[in-house]
Amino acid sequence: MYRIIIGTRGSDLALWQARFLQSELNRIGIASELKIIKTRGDQIQNLSFDKIEGKGFFTKELEIELLDNQIQVAVHSMKDLPTNHPPGLVIGGVSHRANPQDILLIRDESVNNDNDLFLKANPIIGTSSARRKAQILDLRTDTILRDIRGNVPTRIQKLRDGQFDAILLAAAGVERLQLDLSGLKRVNLHPREFVPAPAQGILAFQCHEENLEVRRILQKIHHPAVSSCSNVERSVLKMMDGGCHLPLGVHCYMDKLSNYHCHGAYSKSLDTPLKRINISQSTTAGLAEKIFNELTNE
């Protein structure tokens, strides 16, 4: 029987993602095993993302293993995957999209129900994402930003320990791990108002371009409608020559009539105003270019 070796990072969330792929492969009769690989992003915990040089600091080591044929598939959170693949690698398939929104978790002691986002005045908010920093400052100008690193459970523990009044996280990670949020207030941030990272909530299954057998298998669990939306989002990211350190949010979804609706948010820096756009059209033709132009035009 054909057996696929899946490369994954070792965090709880990365292992959940890899086991999800295992279950999808098992559903179509394909056996697999996991190989845990440590990445530079896992090893550097004392710097925020925008201070780590280069792109792909959660993916590069996995890609090297793919190119060396030590693994057959690497599973990534698609929002962490650079838009430029190393020569010889492709995305063989993508998952369904989990909850794409960000959430704000607030310590009970820091809740003020009379204020925007239910936060007390001058709140200390933990995030290492330039995108989240730009958008939370746009909504609450009194925010005091602090970088935070570590896996999702570690960040939540830092919040409980009182290092922050609130933290920003992707809903998908919290929900996939079914984490205990008792004693914390959860504020759901709608994707139209707090725009997610390109491809947030989607898993990408990366493989070797020449491994046609694996590509054929991955197509059986691929979600084309999800891919059509993520392609728009990631195309905008590519036009801006950005990685996940860029203060850019792009979210695209398809309605029941197959029309595409896109929301974008971008600022050149935390010191410049945030620009927001909304665009709808019946096809994806030229859609990414239109989003890019509207976000970057002065």
BADORO-776042 format. One line per 3 residues: number of its first residue (from 1); their letters; for each residue x, y, z of C-alpha. Coordinates in steps of 0.1 Angstrom, whole numbers, always signed. Each point is the difference from the previous one (the first is absolute). Example, Ala and Ser with C-alpha at 12.3 -4.5 7.8 and 13.67 -1.06 7.14 Angstrom:
2
1 = AS = +123 -45 +78 ~ +14 +34 -7 $
END
This chain:
298
1 = MYR = +0 +0 +0 ~ +12 +35 -9 ~ +10 +19 +32 $
4 = III = +5 +37 +2 ~ +24 +17 +25 ~ -14 +33 +12 $
7 = GTR = +24 +27 +12 ~ -12 +22 +28 ~ +11 +24 +27 $
10 = GSD = -2 -13 +35 ~ -25 +25 +16 ~ -34 -12 +12 $
13 = LAL = -16 +19 -28 ~ +23 -12 -27 ~ -5 -36 +12 $
16 = WQA = -38 +5 -1 ~ +4 +12 -36 ~ +21 -30 -10 $
19 = RFL = -24 -24 +17 ~ -28 +17 -19 ~ +18 -8 -32 $
22 = QSE = +6 -35 +11 ~ -38 -5 +6 ~ -8 +15 -34 $
25 = LNR = +25 -24 -16 ~ -14 -29 +20 ~ -35 +8 -12 $
28 = IGI = +11 -8 -36 ~ +20 -30 +10 ~ +36 +15 +1 $
31 = ASE = +23 -9 +30 ~ +23 +26 +14 ~ +25 +7 +28 $
34 = LKI = +13 +33 +15 ~ +35 +13 +2 ~ +5 +30 +23 $
37 = IKT = +24 +27 -13 ~ +12 +30 +20 ~ -1 +34 -19 $
40 = RGD = +19 +32 +6 ~ -33 +16 +11 ~ -3 -26 +28 $
43 = QIQ = +36 +6 +11 ~ -1 +38 +2 ~ -25 +10 +27 $
46 = NLS = +14 +33 +12 ~ -7 +21 -32 ~ -32 +12 -16 $
49 = FDK = -6 -12 -36 ~ +9 +33 -16 ~ +35 -2 +16 $
52 = IEG = +8 -34 -14 ~ +18 +3 -33 ~ -15 -15 -31 $
55 = KGF = -32 -19 -7 ~ -11 -35 +7 ~ +14 -4 +34 $
58 = FTK = -27 -26 +9 ~ +3 -18 -33 ~ +36 -1 -14 $
61 = ELE = +12 -31 +18 ~ -31 -19 -11 ~ +6 +10 -36 $
64 = IEL = +36 -12 +2 ~ -12 -34 +11 ~ -25 -1 -29 $
67 = LDN = +27 +9 -25 ~ +22 -28 +14 ~ -29 -25 -2 $
70 = QIQ = +3 -6 +38 ~ -38 +7 +2 ~ -27 -1 -26 $
73 = VAV = -24 +27 +13 ~ +5 +30 +23 ~ -31 +14 +16 $
76 = HSM = +0 +38 +7 ~ -23 +26 +14 ~ -4 +16 -34 $
79 = KDL = +3 +36 +14 ~ +36 -9 +11 ~ +10 -13 -35 $
82 = PTN = +20 +24 -22 ~ -16 +8 -34 ~ +32 -10 -18 $
85 = HPP = +6 -37 +1 ~ +35 -14 -3 ~ +5 -14 -35 $
88 = GLV = -14 -35 -1 ~ -27 +3 +26 ~ -37 +6 -4 $
91 = IGG = -32 +2 +21 ~ -16 -33 -8 ~ -33 +8 +18 $
94 = VSH = -17 +22 +26 ~ -24 -8 +28 ~ -34 +14 +7 $
97 = RAN = +1 +34 +17 ~ -4 +0 +37 ~ -12 +31 +19 $
100 = PQD = +21 +28 -17 ~ -6 +27 +26 ~ +24 +13 +27 $
103 = ILL = -11 +1 +36 ~ +8 +22 +29 ~ +4 -17 +33 $
106 = IRD = -2 +23 +31 ~ +7 -7 +36 ~ -31 +4 +22 $
109 = ESV = +18 +27 +19 ~ +5 +21 -32 ~ -35 -2 -13 $
112 = NND = -20 +33 -3 ~ -34 -6 -16 ~ -5 +37 -7 $
115 = NDL = +31 +3 -22 ~ +6 -11 -36 ~ +10 -36 -2 $
118 = FLK = -9 -3 +37 ~ +35 +10 +10 ~ +11 +23 +28 $
121 = ANP = +18 +33 -8 ~ +36 -2 -12 ~ +0 -38 -2 $
124 = IIG = +33 -20 -5 ~ -7 -23 -29 ~ +24 -28 -10 $
127 = TSS = +6 -8 -37 ~ +31 -4 -22 ~ -20 +5 -32 $
130 = ARR = +5 +33 -18 ~ -35 -5 -16 ~ -17 -4 +34 $
133 = KAQ = +20 +29 +15 ~ -11 +23 -28 ~ -37 -10 +2 $
136 = ILD = -3 +1 +38 ~ +16 +34 +1 ~ -26 +12 -26 $
139 = LRT = -29 -13 +22 ~ +15 +10 +34 ~ +26 +28 -3 $
142 = DTI = +8 -2 +37 ~ +14 -35 -4 ~ +34 -8 +15 $
145 = LRD = +16 -27 -22 ~ +23 -27 +13 ~ +16 -28 -20 $
148 = IRG = -9 -36 +9 ~ +14 -32 -12 ~ -5 -37 +7 $
151 = NVP = -26 -25 -10 ~ -37 +7 +5 ~ -3 -17 +35 $
154 = TRI = +31 +19 +11 ~ -14 +33 -11 ~ -32 -6 +19 $
157 = QKL = +19 -9 +31 ~ +20 +32 -3 ~ -34 +19 -1 $
160 = RDG = -12 -19 +31 ~ +32 +9 +18 ~ -8 +37 -4 $
163 = QFD = +28 +9 -25 ~ -27 +15 -23 ~ -36 +13 +3 $
166 = AIL = -9 -17 -32 ~ +15 -20 -29 ~ -9 -4 -36 $
169 = LAA = -2 -35 -15 ~ -13 -19 -31 ~ -33 -16 +9 $
172 = AGV = +8 -31 -20 ~ +30 -9 +22 ~ -20 +4 +33 $
175 = ERL = -29 -19 -14 ~ +20 -29 -14 ~ +18 -5 +33 $
178 = QLD = -33 +4 +20 ~ +19 +21 +25 ~ -15 +9 +34 $
181 = LSG = -9 +37 +0 ~ -16 +2 +34 ~ +6 +32 +18 $
184 = LKR = +6 +18 -33 ~ -24 +21 -21 ~ +0 -10 -37 $
187 = VNL = -7 +28 -25 ~ -6 -13 -35 ~ +14 +25 -26 $
190 = HPR = -20 -1 -32 ~ +22 -5 -32 ~ -16 +31 -16 $
193 = EFV = +11 +22 +29 ~ +32 -18 +11 ~ +13 -14 -32 $
196 = PAP = +18 -34 +3 ~ +34 -9 -15 ~ -1 -13 -35 $
199 = AQG = -11 -37 +1 ~ -7 +1 +37 ~ -18 -32 +11 $
202 = ILA = +12 -21 -29 ~ +26 -28 +0 ~ +23 -5 -30 $
205 = FQC = +13 -34 -10 ~ +34 +6 -17 ~ +18 -27 -20 $
208 = HEE = +27 -6 -26 ~ -10 +12 -35 ~ +12 -33 -16 $
211 = NLE = -17 -23 +25 ~ -31 -6 -22 ~ -13 -28 +22 $
214 = VRR = -2 +23 +31 ~ -15 +28 -21 ~ -27 -23 -13 $
217 = ILQ = -8 -11 +36 ~ -1 +35 +13 ~ -24 +11 -27 $
220 = KIH = -26 -24 +15 ~ -1 +20 +32 ~ +4 +34 -16 $
223 = HPA = -26 +28 +3 ~ -1 +20 -32 ~ -24 +26 +11 $
226 = VSS = +22 +8 +31 ~ +30 +1 -23 ~ -16 +26 -23 $
229 = CSN = -4 +24 +29 ~ +34 -6 +15 ~ +16 +5 -34 $
232 = VER = -15 +35 +0 ~ +12 +8 +35 ~ +35 -14 -6 $
235 = SVL = +4 +17 -33 ~ -5 +34 +17 ~ +27 -11 +26 $
238 = KMM = +23 -9 -29 ~ -5 +33 -17 ~ +10 +18 +31 $
241 = DGG = +31 -23 +3 ~ -10 -8 +36 ~ +1 -28 +25 $
244 = CHL = -20 -4 +31 ~ +18 +30 +15 ~ -18 +24 -24 $
247 = PLG = -28 +22 +15 ~ -24 -14 -25 ~ -34 -17 +4 $
250 = VHC = -19 -14 -29 ~ -31 -22 +2 ~ -19 -14 -30 $
253 = YMD = -31 -21 +1 ~ -25 -14 -25 ~ -38 +4 +6 $
256 = KLS = -27 -25 -10 ~ -2 +16 -35 ~ +37 -5 -5 $
259 = NYH = +8 +37 +3 ~ +32 +10 +17 ~ +2 +25 +28 $
262 = CHG = +33 +14 +12 ~ +10 +21 +30 ~ +35 +15 +4 $
265 = AYS = +19 +20 +26 ~ +35 +14 -4 ~ +23 +25 +15 $
268 = KSL = +36 +7 -11 ~ +10 +2 +37 ~ -15 +4 +34 $
271 = DTP = +4 +37 -3 ~ -21 +4 -31 ~ -38 -2 -3 $
274 = LKR = -16 -34 -7 ~ -17 -2 -34 ~ -30 -23 -4 $
277 = INI = -17 -12 -32 ~ -30 -21 -10 ~ -3 -14 -35 $
280 = SQS = -26 -25 -15 ~ -1 -15 -34 ~ -13 -31 -18 $
283 = TTA = +34 -15 -9 ~ +36 +0 +14 ~ +13 +15 -33 $
286 = GLA = +21 +31 +8 ~ -14 -1 +36 ~ +34 -2 +17 $
289 = EKI = +14 +28 -21 ~ -30 +22 +9 ~ +4 -6 +37 $
292 = FNE = +38 +7 -2 ~ -6 +33 -19 ~ -27 +12 +24 $
295 = LTN = +20 -8 +31 ~ +33 +16 -13 ~ -14 +30 -18 $
298 = E = +6 +32 +20 $
END
